[in-house]
Amino acid sequence: GMPMEIIVGKMFKLEIWETLLSSMRIGEVAEFWCDIIHTGMYALVSRGMRRITEGRDPLEGQKHRCGMGNMFDYHSTGYADLDELQRTPQPLIFIMELFRVEEPSAYKRDTWAMNKEEKLAAVPVLHSEGNRLVLRREFAQAAAKYQEAVICLRNLQAKEKPWEDDWLKLESLVTPLVLNYCQCQLELGEYYEVLEHTTELLQKHNDNAKAYFKRAKAHAAVWNEREAREDFMRVAHLDPSMAAVVKKELKQLGERMRKKHVEDRKRYQGLF
């Protein structure tokens, strides 16, 4: 029910399709006969497209490996005609209609489709967009922007040696984005998400007062009193300028816990 999009030059499984489409005019319908050498991956591509049409995940059950590896991992694609095509490869005829062509700068690329320079350029833009959305209190949308920026940086970090200069430079950009993401999740009530990300951050940077503060807020929200108090005290130790804020948070935590204990006692008295 919708056109397929192919980003040319990004090693689509059926490389011949890029060649065919590049020979066409907008609005043209063309028929191409392709020899076996070009059609070997068609069964896997077709399986994914059929699953999308059926409303299923195209990667359902797929292991994290190359397409050819997946092809040999499974005895069946789930479709009899595609299984037969895998057993006896043959030339295929493709009929294509070209609806639209966009220049690289004219469409929003997913992270995976960006090169290193594009990812680095996208990060401050995403950071700024996230900040703007926070000001409008659109926290879910802001969190998505921060998360996308983090993914860009993590992808780049994966190509660097951990804890060396280039890796550390990228890490310095990741940290504030993760903290902003966690603040959005606090606003959205996703406290366990905050606990997960702040804990991961503190495993690398155990002197980050802001991470401790956000984790303390999340612990307090899910009634982890001891952990919340420990994190708040750590904040005051690392950043004495936040002592007054910590004192206020501890007071509120104590009041909430006392109220909860009273309510719990009343509830249990009604049960027995």
C-alpha positions as CSV (number, residue, x, y, z in Angstrom):
1,G,0.0,0.0,0.0
2,M,3.0,2.4,0.0
3,P,6.1,2.8,-2.2
4,M,9.3,1.1,-1.2
5,E,12.3,3.4,-0.6
6,I,15.9,2.5,-1.5
7,I,18.9,4.6,-0.5
8,V,21.3,4.2,-3.3
9,G,24.9,3.3,-2.3
10,K,24.1,1.7,1.0
11,M,24.6,-1.9,-0.1
12,F,20.9,-3.0,-0.4
13,K,20.7,-6.8,-0.5
14,L,19.6,-6.7,-4.1
15,E,22.3,-4.4,-5.5
16,I,20.9,-4.8,-9.1
17,W,17.8,-2.9,-8.1
18,E,19.9,0.2,-7.5
19,T,21.4,-0.2,-11.0
20,L,17.9,-0.6,-12.5
21,L,16.4,2.3,-10.7
22,S,19.3,4.6,-11.6
23,S,18.6,4.0,-15.3
24,M,14.9,5.1,-15.1
25,R,13.1,8.4,-15.4
26,I,10.5,9.7,-12.9
27,G,7.1,8.3,-13.7
28,E,8.5,5.6,-15.9
29,V,7.4,1.9,-15.7
30,A,10.1,-0.5,-16.9
31,E,10.6,-4.3,-17.1
32,F,14.0,-5.8,-16.5
33,W,15.2,-9.4,-17.1
34,C,17.9,-10.3,-14.6
35,D,20.2,-13.3,-14.7
36,I,20.7,-15.7,-11.7
37,I,23.9,-13.9,-10.7
38,H,21.8,-10.9,-9.7
39,T,18.8,-12.6,-8.1
40,G,20.3,-14.9,-5.4
41,M,19.1,-12.8,-2.5
42,Y,15.6,-12.2,-3.8
43,A,14.0,-14.8,-1.6
44,L,15.2,-13.1,1.6
45,V,14.2,-9.7,0.4
46,S,10.8,-10.9,-0.7
47,R,10.3,-12.6,2.6
48,G,10.9,-9.3,4.5
49,M,8.6,-7.4,2.2
50,R,5.8,-9.9,2.6
51,R,6.1,-9.8,6.3
52,I,5.8,-6.0,6.3
53,T,2.7,-6.3,4.1
54,E,1.3,-8.8,6.7
55,G,2.0,-6.3,9.5
56,R,4.8,-8.5,10.9
57,D,8.4,-7.7,11.8
58,P,10.6,-8.3,8.7
59,L,13.5,-9.4,11.0
60,E,11.3,-11.8,13.1
61,G,13.5,-14.7,14.2
62,Q,16.6,-13.5,12.4
63,K,19.9,-13.8,14.0
64,H,22.4,-10.9,14.0
65,R,24.5,-11.8,10.9
66,C,24.7,-11.2,7.2
67,G,21.8,-12.0,4.9
68,M,23.7,-15.0,3.3
69,G,24.3,-16.4,6.8
70,N,20.7,-16.1,7.6
71,M,19.8,-17.9,4.4
72,F,21.8,-20.9,5.4
73,D,20.6,-20.9,9.0
74,Y,17.0,-21.7,8.1
75,H,15.4,-24.5,6.1
76,S,12.4,-22.4,5.1
77,T,11.5,-18.8,4.5
78,G,7.9,-19.5,5.5
79,Y,6.7,-19.3,1.9
80,A,6.6,-22.3,-0.4
81,D,7.4,-20.4,-3.6
82,L,10.4,-18.6,-2.1
83,D,11.7,-21.9,-0.7
84,E,11.5,-23.4,-4.2
85,L,13.3,-20.4,-5.6
86,Q,16.1,-20.9,-3.1
87,R,16.4,-24.5,-4.0
88,T,16.4,-23.8,-7.8
89,P,17.6,-20.3,-8.5
90,Q,16.5,-18.8,-11.8
91,P,16.5,-15.6,-13.7
92,L,13.7,-13.2,-12.7
93,I,11.8,-10.3,-14.3
94,F,11.3,-7.2,-12.2
95,I,8.7,-4.6,-13.1
96,M,9.4,-1.2,-11.5
97,E,7.7,2.2,-11.4
98,L,9.8,5.1,-10.3
99,F,7.6,7.6,-8.3
100,R,10.2,10.0,-6.9
101,V,13.9,10.8,-6.7
102,E,15.3,12.8,-3.8
103,E,18.8,14.3,-3.4
104,P,20.8,13.3,-0.3
105,S,20.1,16.6,1.4
106,A,16.3,16.5,0.7
107,Y,15.3,13.7,3.0
108,K,15.8,12.8,6.7
109,R,18.2,10.0,6.9
110,D,18.1,7.3,9.6
111,T,21.2,7.0,11.7
112,W,22.4,3.9,10.0
113,A,22.5,5.6,6.6
114,M,24.8,8.5,7.8
115,N,28.5,8.6,7.5
116,K,30.8,9.8,10.3
117,E,30.7,13.5,9.3
118,E,26.9,13.5,9.0
119,K,26.4,11.8,12.4
120,L,28.7,14.4,14.1
121,A,26.8,17.2,12.3
122,A,23.4,15.8,13.4
123,V,24.2,15.6,17.1
124,P,24.1,19.3,18.0
125,V,21.0,19.7,15.8
126,L,19.2,16.9,17.6
127,H,20.4,18.2,21.0
128,S,19.0,21.7,20.2
129,E,15.7,20.2,19.0
130,G,15.4,18.2,22.2
131,N,16.0,21.3,24.3
132,R,13.3,23.2,22.4
133,L,10.8,20.4,22.9
134,V,11.6,20.3,26.6
135,L,10.7,24.0,26.9
136,R,7.4,23.1,25.3
137,R,7.1,20.2,27.8
138,E,6.9,17.7,25.0
139,F,9.1,15.2,26.9
140,A,8.4,12.1,24.9
141,Q,9.4,13.8,21.7
142,A,12.4,15.4,23.3
143,A,13.6,12.1,24.7
144,A,13.5,10.6,21.2
145,K,15.7,13.4,19.9
146,Y,18.3,12.9,22.7
147,Q,18.2,9.2,22.2
148,E,18.8,9.5,18.4
149,A,21.8,11.8,19.2
150,V,23.2,9.2,21.6
151,I,22.8,6.5,19.0
152,C,24.8,8.5,16.5
153,L,27.6,9.0,19.0
154,R,27.6,5.4,20.2
155,N,27.9,4.2,16.6
156,L,31.0,6.4,16.2
157,Q,32.4,5.3,19.6
158,A,32.2,1.6,18.5
159,K,34.9,2.3,16.0
160,E,37.3,3.9,18.5
161,K,39.4,2.2,21.2
162,P,37.8,2.6,24.6
163,W,39.2,5.3,26.9
164,E,41.5,6.8,24.3
165,D,41.3,10.5,23.3
166,D,38.8,10.1,20.4
167,W,36.6,7.8,22.4
168,L,36.7,10.2,25.4
169,K,35.8,13.2,23.2
170,L,32.7,11.3,22.0
171,E,31.9,10.2,25.6
172,S,31.9,13.8,26.7
173,L,29.2,14.5,24.2
174,V,27.2,11.4,25.2
175,T,27.0,12.2,28.9
176,P,24.8,15.4,28.8
177,L,22.5,13.8,26.3
178,V,21.9,10.8,28.5
179,L,21.3,13.0,31.4
180,N,18.8,15.1,29.4
181,Y,17.1,11.8,28.3
182,C,16.8,10.7,31.9
183,Q,15.3,14.0,32.9
184,C,12.6,13.5,30.3
185,Q,12.0,10.0,31.5
186,L,11.6,11.3,35.1
187,E,9.0,13.7,33.8
188,L,7.2,10.9,32.0
189,G,7.3,8.6,35.1
190,E,9.6,6.1,33.5
191,Y,11.6,5.6,36.7
192,Y,13.1,2.2,36.0
193,E,14.3,3.5,32.6
194,V,16.1,6.3,34.5
195,L,17.6,3.8,37.0
196,E,19.0,1.7,34.1
197,H,20.6,4.5,32.2
198,T,22.0,6.5,35.2
199,T,23.5,3.3,36.7
200,E,25.2,2.5,33.3
201,L,26.5,6.1,33.2
202,L,27.8,6.0,36.8
203,Q,29.7,2.7,36.0
204,K,31.9,4.8,33.7
205,H,31.7,8.2,35.5
206,N,31.3,7.6,39.3
207,D,31.8,11.3,40.1
208,N,28.9,12.6,38.1
209,A,26.7,14.4,40.6
210,K,23.8,15.0,38.2
211,A,23.6,11.3,37.4
212,Y,23.4,10.5,41.1
213,F,20.8,13.1,41.6
214,K,18.5,11.8,38.8
215,R,19.0,8.2,40.0
216,A,18.2,9.3,43.6
217,K,14.9,10.9,42.3
218,A,14.1,7.7,40.5
219,H,14.8,5.5,43.6
220,A,12.6,7.8,45.7
221,A,9.8,7.6,43.2
222,V,9.8,3.7,43.4
223,W,10.1,3.7,47.2
224,N,13.8,2.6,47.3
225,E,14.4,4.8,50.4
226,R,17.9,3.5,51.3
227,E,19.2,3.8,47.8
228,A,17.7,7.2,47.3
229,R,19.3,8.5,50.5
230,E,22.7,7.1,49.6
231,D,22.5,8.8,46.2
232,F,21.4,12.1,47.6
233,M,24.2,12.1,50.1
234,R,26.6,11.3,47.3
235,V,25.4,14.3,45.4
236,A,26.0,16.6,48.4
237,H,29.5,15.2,48.8
238,L,30.4,15.6,45.1
239,D,28.8,19.1,44.7
240,P,28.4,21.1,47.9
241,S,26.5,23.8,46.0
242,M,23.6,21.3,45.8
243,A,23.5,20.7,49.6
244,A,20.4,22.9,50.0
245,V,18.6,21.1,47.2
246,V,19.6,17.7,48.6
247,K,18.4,18.7,52.1
248,K,15.0,19.6,50.6
249,E,14.7,16.4,48.7
250,L,15.6,14.3,51.8
251,K,13.0,16.1,53.8
252,Q,10.3,15.4,51.1
253,L,11.5,11.8,50.9
254,G,11.1,11.4,54.7
255,E,7.6,12.9,54.6
256,R,6.5,10.6,51.7
257,M,7.9,7.5,53.4
258,R,6.1,8.3,56.7
259,K,2.9,8.9,54.8
260,K,3.3,5.6,53.0
261,H,4.0,3.7,56.3
262,V,0.8,5.2,57.8
263,E,-1.2,4.2,54.8
264,D,0.3,0.7,54.8
265,R,-0.6,0.2,58.4
266,K,-4.2,1.2,57.8
267,R,-4.4,-1.1,54.8
268,Y,-3.0,-4.1,56.7
269,Q,-5.3,-3.4,59.7
270,G,-8.2,-3.7,57.4
271,L,-7.0,-7.1,56.1
272,F,-6.6,-8.8,59.5
